[in-house]
């Protein structure tokens, strides 16, 4: 989560800490509810530093539950500052925020952690105590994709797929977001501009996005680790392509796959093969 947090909020560090404070034109809903109406650059820098420290202590398992709670408060504060300035609401933090929330109520700090070393008398975890936060995180991740697909269907229906126009508009916006250069070419991503002209490919990509999002829950029933890895690899490719073409910063999610969806049976099969090849190479 450390590089993810930096990627999300480093732009706030560009503000002059001793400079003017900014009034929010459209504060996010919970800022409006709490009466927070302006951005303090020094507070933003302090909140980001606190978030990075709390994320580190959470990873080490030091004051684990307190660290998770501090992370949640810092994320809410930083997200509110950024979204209130930007004028729109981003959803990139929903998955890590929910995962931290679930683990704050779990006993994750009682295993392989500094807290466990400080409290050697801590009783062992029951199976259900160790499995419920992981299962709940899996269900939330799958639901995140499902609701995204459902929102597309409710807003556009088959228009999202029919002619690829929705994807084309997104790609063109990203291509021209920085204007046009002196050579008459857009200053944005030239690869995104090329994709925006491939109508058949856009239709195929739009259809694949629909199928992936609405069918993501199927991964919860996939018993074969190879099939699970193939599916999650395809979703990872989807996120990497989104980042490369449109700078959509959901790059945290592939890390979530590796943590919460068990691929160890596949790794157990691959490890002996790699070991034999390595042994032959040293002979």
N, C-alpha and C positions, 0 to 999 in steps of 0.2 A: 504493500500500500504506500510505501514511502515515495517511490517515483511517481505513482499515480497522484498523490496529493500535490506534489510539486508541479506536475503537468497541469493540474486544474487551476492552481491559484498563484502561480509565479507572477502573473501579470500585475497582481496587486502590489508586488514589491517594487514596481516601477514608479509608484507614487512617491512624492516627496513627503517623508515622515513628518517634517516640521512645516509643511506647506498648508494650504487651505483645506478645510473639510468640505466634503461635497454633499449637498442636499439631494435626497432621492426624489426623482420625479414620479416613479412608479415602484414604491417599496413592495417587496414580496409579501405575501399575505400574513405571515407570522411576524414580520417586522411591523407591518401596519397594526396588527393586533397588540403588539408589545409597545407600540409608540416609538420605535426606532426610526428616525427620519433622516439621518445623515451618516456618511462614511468617514471614519477617522483613520487616516493612513497608518498611524502608529499602532492603533488597535488591530488593524488588519495584519501587520507584520508580527505583532505579539501573538495573535491567534494562530498564524501559520507556524510559528516556532513552537508553540505549545502543542499543536496537532502533530508535528513531526516527532517531538519528544515523547508524547503519549503513545503514538503508534509504535515507537521503538520499545518502550517499556511493556506495551501490550504483547508485542512479538516475543519478548524475552520472558513474559509471564511474571513481571514484577508489578505488584498491586494490580493484578490483571483486570478485575472488575472496575476498579476506579479508573484505570487507564482507558478502558472501553467507553466509559461514561464521558470522560474528558474529550475523547475523540469525537463522540457524537455531538457534544455541545459546540466544539470548535468547527466541525463540518457545517453544522447548521448556521453558525455565525458567518463563516467565510462564504458559504453558498448564498446566504442572504445578501451579503455585501455585493458579490459579483453579479447576481441576477438582478438586483435592484438597480445597479448601474447599467447593465446590458439591456434591461427592459424586456427580457424574456426569461423563461424558466427552463433550466437544463435538468436532465434526468440521469446524468452520468453517475451521480452519487447514490442513487436509490439502492442498487445492489450492495455496495460496500457498507452503506449506512444500515441496511436491514441485517446484513451478516453480523456487523458489530453489535447491533441491538440484541439479536438472538444470543450471541455468545456472552453478552453481559449478564444474561440470566442463567447461563450454563456454568458448569464446574470446569471449564477448559483450563483455568489457572491452577488446577490441582494435579496436573499431569505434566511431566517434563518441563518444569518451569522453575523460576527462582522462588516463587511462592511455595511450591511443593518442597523445595529444599529448606525453606525457612520453617515449614510446618510438617516435619516428618511424621507426626502422629495423625495426619489427615487420612480418613478412611478411604478405601479404594472405591472407585466408581463402579456403580452397577452398569450393566450393558445399556439399559435404556437411557441412563444419564449421559453416556458418551455418544449415543446415536441420535437422540432427538434434535440437537442443534444442527447436526449435519443433514439429517433428513429434511428439517424445516428449511434450511438454506437451499437445498436442492429444489424443493417445491417452490420457494420464492423465485429462484432463478428461472425455472421453467415458466412460472406464471408471468414473469416480467416479459418474456418473449410472446407468450400467448396474448396478453392484453395489448401488446404493440401491434400484433397482426389483426386482432379484433378491431382496434381503433382505426387501422387503415381500411378495413372492410366497411365499417360504419360510416366513415367519412367519404370514401371514394368508390367502394364496391369494386366491380370489375374494371373501372376506369384506371385503377392502379396498374393493371396488367395489360389491358386491351391494346394500347398503342405505345406503351412505354413513355408517354408524355410526362408523367409525374417524375420519373427518374431523370428524364432529359432536362426538365426545368431545374431540378436540384443540381445537376452537373454543370449546366450553363451558369447558374448563379455562382457556383464555386469558381468556375473558370474566369468570370469577369468581375469577381469581387474586389480586385485591386485596380480595376480600370483597364485601359488599353495603352500599351507602350508606344514609343515613337515609331516602331516598325509596323504598327497597325495590328499587332497580335495582342491577345489578352495577357495580362500580367499574372493571371492565376495559373492553375495546373493545366499544362497542355495535354496531358493524358486524359484528364476529365473532359476536355473539349473534344478529343477524338472519340471517346466513348459516347458522348452525347449525340453523335451522328450515326451510331450503329443501332438502328431501330430494332432489328430482329434480336440482337444481343440484349438490348434493354428490356424487351418483352420477356426473354428467357430469364434474365436476372430478377425482374420484378416477380415473376411466377415462382422462382426459387426462393425468394425472400418470403413470400406468402406461405409457401409450403413449410419452410423452416420454422417460421414464427408460430404458426398455428399448430404445427406438429411437434414442437419441442418437447412436450410432455412424454412423447414416446421414449425418450432417452431414459426415463425412470424405469421402464420395463425391459430395457435391453440388457440381457444377461451376458451376451458375448462381449468381452472387453474389446475385441478387435472392431466389432460393429460400432460400439460406443465411441471408440477413438476415431473411427472414420467419420461419424456424424459430427462429433465435436471439432474435428479437424476442419470440416467444411464450414462450420460456424465461425471458427477462428479465421479462416481465409476471408469470410464475409466481413469481419470486423477490420482486418488488416487492409482490405480493399477500400472500405469506407474511410479509413484514416488516410490512406494514400491519396484517394481521389477527392475526398470532401472534408478532410480534417475533422471527422466525427470521432471524438476522443473516448470511445467506449473500449479502449485497448486494455482496460483492466479485466474485462470479462474472460478472455482466454486464460488468464492466470487463475480465475475462479474455477474454471473447468478442471485444471490440473489438481486443485486442492480438494474439491468437493465431489467430483465424479471419479470413482475408483477405477484407475487404469492399471493397477498393480498386477493383475493376472497377465496382461499383455507384456508388461515389463519383465515379469518372471520368465516368460517364454523367450523374449529377445535377448536377455542377459547371457544365457548359456551359449547362444549362437555367436554373439559378439565375443564371448570369452574364447570359444574354439578358434574363431578367425584370428584373434590376437595371438593365441598360442602358436598357430601355424605360421603367423608372420614373424615370430621370433625364432623359429627353428632354423 
